[in-house]
Amino acid sequence: MTTISLITGGSRGLGRNTALSIARRGGDVVFTYRSRREEADALVAEIGALGRTAVALALDTGEVASFAPFAERLRTALRESWGRETFDHLVNNAGHGDYAAIAETTEAQFDGLFDVHVKGVFFLTQALLPLLADGGRIVNLSSGLTRMAHPGFAAYAAAKGAVEVLSVYMARELGARGIAVNTVAPGAIETDFGGGAVRDNAELNRSFAQATALGRVGVPDDIGPMIASLLSPDNRWVNAQRIEVSGGQGL
Ligand SMILES: NC(=O)c1ccc[n+]([C@@H]2O[C@H](COP(=O)([O-])OP(=O)(O)OC[C@H]3O[C@@H](n4cnc5c(N)ncnc54)[C@H](OP(=O)(O)O)[C@@H]3O)[C@@H](O)[C@H]2O)c1
């Protein structure tokens, strides 16, 4: 049976690449977008051209009150597009960066990061548990910044650290249903993230590249196929792990 993977934040960057990588391996996809409807429609068409089915649903992962109605929209989409009551993989990917030194971080910046990266991941997963198939998988996105301390990322990295702990607890509690949960922690990747700084700021790009064993920063193609392969049956016994995907950054 074809698998159905739900990816949050699929309209751009790593989520988009993950959705395409899963489709290239023969999986179907539901992905969410927050604001960029046109990008979402383009991705649905691109996955359709690969011969796979994709559905795009709007979602703000910082709005916990929207998760119950979102679960109902997902239930309807699963029935209408696949005749199914469940999906197989949840990839909690959506998120933003907010760069500020500890001395300058505002409460609003801190809350914005924790609302999306921690509270959103916790309660969206909770809301979707009845729809996630037994034997399914969850992948939560963290960051290399939980291991390497870069000034300006304290609140962001603390939120991602919480996600890593949460992943282990999810694995422990959901193991009874055969659900494996892992964290993927990318290094610096060229996307729109953080205003596109890794991609567009030549000095930053060079400094991350020099700090990486493989001698460059990452691109989305370094991450999406890895997540797609992690979700394949080949990796069914990998559970409760933090897997850093950074080309060997900050060794
Ligand atoms: N790029 C890196 O260097 C890097 C490194 C380590 C970890 N990560 C993590 O990887 C994940 C993806 O990052 P990326 O590089 O792909 O970023 P990106 O290119 O900026 O894309 C972010 C995606 O998340 C969505 N999104 C952001 N905030 C959202 C919210 N509140 N509700 C719903 N959707 C939201 C965006 O939707 P719209 O398009 O609709 O706005 C977009 O699809 C994030 O969790 C990030 O923390 C990134």
The ligand as an SDF file (V2000), in Angstrom:
LIG
                    3D

 48 52  0  0  0  0  0  0  0  0999 V2000
   17.8160   26.0940    6.8840 N   0  0  0  0  0  0  0  0  0  0  0  0
   18.5730   25.7760    7.9020 C   0  0  0  0  0  0  0  0  0  0  0  0
   19.7570   26.1660    7.9680 O   0  0  0  0  0  0  0  0  0  0  0  0
   18.0370   24.9220    9.0140 C   0  0  0  0  0  0  0  0  0  0  0  0
   18.9540   24.3090    9.8490 C   0  0  0  0  0  0  0  0  0  0  0  0
   18.5110   23.5150   10.8940 C   0  0  0  0  0  0  0  0  0  0  0  0
   17.1640   23.3280   11.0870 C   0  0  0  0  0  0  0  0  0  0  0  0
   16.2510   23.9450   10.2520 N   0  0  0  0  0  0  0  0  0  0  0  0
   14.8330   23.7030   10.5260 C   0  0  0  0  0  0  0  0  0  0  0  0
   14.2530   23.1110    9.3750 O   0  0  0  0  0  0  0  0  0  0  0  0
   12.8780   23.4680    9.2970 C   0  0  0  0  0  0  0  0  0  0  0  0
   12.5770   24.0270    7.9250 C   0  0  0  0  0  0  0  0  0  0  0  0
   13.3950   25.1600    7.7040 O   0  0  0  0  0  0  0  0  0  0  0  0
   13.6700   25.7210    6.2240 P   0  0  0  0  0  0  0  0  0  0  0  0
   15.1120   25.9890    6.1430 O   0  0  0  0  0  0  0  0  0  0  0  0
   13.0320   24.8690    5.2090 O   0  0  0  0  0  0  0  0  0  0  0  0
   12.9110   27.1360    6.3200 O   0  0  0  0  0  0  0  0  0  0  0  0
   12.1410   27.9750    5.1980 P   0  0  0  0  0  0  0  0  0  0  0  0
   12.7670   27.7840    3.8510 O   0  0  0  0  0  0  0  0  0  0  0  0
   12.0410   29.3470    5.7500 O   0  0  0  0  0  0  0  0  0  0  0  0
   10.6770   27.3060    5.1210 O   0  0  0  0  0  0  0  0  0  0  0  0
    9.8790   27.3380    6.2810 C   0  0  0  0  0  0  0  0  0  0  0  0
    8.6020   26.5660    6.0250 C   0  0  0  0  0  0  0  0  0  0  0  0
    7.8830   26.5170    7.2640 O   0  0  0  0  0  0  0  0  0  0  0  0
    6.6290   27.1650    7.0960 C   0  0  0  0  0  0  0  0  0  0  0  0
    6.3130   27.8890    8.3190 N   0  0  0  0  0  0  0  0  0  0  0  0
    7.0940   28.7720    9.0030 C   0  0  0  0  0  0  0  0  0  0  0  0
    6.4500   29.2000   10.0980 N   0  0  0  0  0  0  0  0  0  0  0  0
    5.2520   28.5730   10.1090 C   0  0  0  0  0  0  0  0  0  0  0  0
    4.1350   28.5970   10.9850 C   0  0  0  0  0  0  0  0  0  0  0  0
    4.0780   29.3880   12.0640 N   0  0  0  0  0  0  0  0  0  0  0  0
    3.0720   27.8190   10.6680 N   0  0  0  0  0  0  0  0  0  0  0  0
    3.0880   27.0330    9.5830 C   0  0  0  0  0  0  0  0  0  0  0  0
    4.0880   26.9770    8.7020 N   0  0  0  0  0  0  0  0  0  0  0  0
    5.1690   27.7400    8.9820 C   0  0  0  0  0  0  0  0  0  0  0  0
    6.7420   28.0570    5.8770 C   0  0  0  0  0  0  0  0  0  0  0  0
    5.4480   28.2430    5.3020 O   0  0  0  0  0  0  0  0  0  0  0  0
    5.1150   29.4670    4.2570 P   0  0  0  0  0  0  0  0  0  0  0  0
    5.9270   29.2130    3.0150 O   0  0  0  0  0  0  0  0  0  0  0  0
    3.6640   29.3280    3.9770 O   0  0  0  0  0  0  0  0  0  0  0  0
    5.5150   30.7190    4.9700 O   0  0  0  0  0  0  0  0  0  0  0  0
    7.6890   27.2240    4.9960 C   0  0  0  0  0  0  0  0  0  0  0  0
    6.9870   26.2180    4.3320 O   0  0  0  0  0  0  0  0  0  0  0  0
   12.6150   24.4430   10.4470 C   0  0  0  0  0  0  0  0  0  0  0  0
   12.0610   23.7380   11.5320 O   0  0  0  0  0  0  0  0  0  0  0  0
   14.0090   24.9430   10.7960 C   0  0  0  0  0  0  0  0  0  0  0  0
   14.0710   25.3490   12.1350 O   0  0  0  0  0  0  0  0  0  0  0  0
   16.6650   24.7160    9.2180 C   0  0  0  0  0  0  0  0  0  0  0  0
  1  2  1  0
  2  3  2  0
  2  4  1  0
  4  5  1  0
  4 48  2  0
  5  6  2  0
  6  7  1  0
  7  8  2  0
  8  9  1  0
  8 48  1  0
  9 10  1  0
  9 46  1  0
 10 11  1  0
 11 12  1  0
 11 44  1  0
 12 13  1  0
 13 14  1  0
 14 15  2  0
 14 16  1  0
 14 17  1  0
 17 18  1  0
 18 19  2  0
 18 20  1  0
 18 21  1  0
 21 22  1  0
 22 23  1  0
 23 24  1  0
 23 42  1  0
 24 25  1  0
 25 26  1  0
 25 36  1  0
 26 27  1  0
 26 35  1  0
 27 28  2  0
 28 29  1  0
 29 30  1  0
 29 35  2  0
 30 31  1  0
 30 32  2  0
 32 33  1  0
 33 34  2  0
 34 35  1  0
 36 37  1  0
 36 42  1  0
 37 38  1  0
 38 39  2  0
 38 40  1  0
 38 41  1  0
 42 43  1  0
 44 45  1  0
 44 46  1  0
 46 47  1  0
M  CHG  2   8   1  16  -1
M  END
$$$$
